[in-house]
Amino acid sequence: MAFKEQYAIFAVPKGQLQGQLQAEIVHLGMKCHAPTFAPHTTVLAAIERPREEVLAVAAEMCKHVKVGG
């Protein structure tokens, strides 16, 4: 079976929210003996399309994202 390149698109918080979420992830990771990770939301995963197509779709999606609260 040939390996296919796969891509994923993540939404990543910034600023104060990122810091708050990261602190909670680290706290819970230590408490539960679990790995920690950067806070994110997976928007799409296991995308098996050409890189250029994924980048174009991601750029289009970003045009429709409301920034802030």
N, C-alpha and C positions, 0 to 999 in steps of 0.2 A: 504494500500500500504506500503510495507516494505521499510525502508530507505536503500539505497545502498551507500556505501562509494564511494566518487568521489575524484579524484586527478587532479591537474593542474601542468603544467610545465611552469615556467617563466624564461625569460632571464633578468638578473639584471645588469645594468652598474656599473662599479666601478671607483674609483679615481675621477679625475677632471670632467669627464662627468657626473658622478652621482651627484656631487655637483651642477653643472650647471643646470641639469634637475630638481633636487629637489628645487632649488631656484626659477625656473620658475613655477613649480607646486604650490609652496606656494604663490608666487606673484599672479598668476591667481586665485587661490582658494580664496584669500582675496578679490581681485578685484570683483570676481563674486559671492561671498558668497557661495562658493562650498567647499566640503570636499577636503582635501589634501591626498596624498598617496605616497608611495615609488615608484620611477620611475621603470618601468618594461615593458616588452613586453610579452604578453601571447603567448606562443608557442603552447600549447595544453591545452584544458580545458574540464571539465566534463568527465574525463577518468574513466570508470567503469570497471577496471581490478584489479586483485590482486596487493597489494602493491609491492610485490617482482618483479612482471612483470614490473610495472611502473618504479621502480628503475633501473632495468636492461636495459630497453629501454632508459631511460634518460642517463645512463652511456654510452651507445653506441652512442647516439646522441652527447654527449660531446666530444667524440673522433674526431668528424668531424667539430667541431667549430673552426674557425680561430680566434685567439685572437689578438687584436690590429688592426691597420689600415692598 
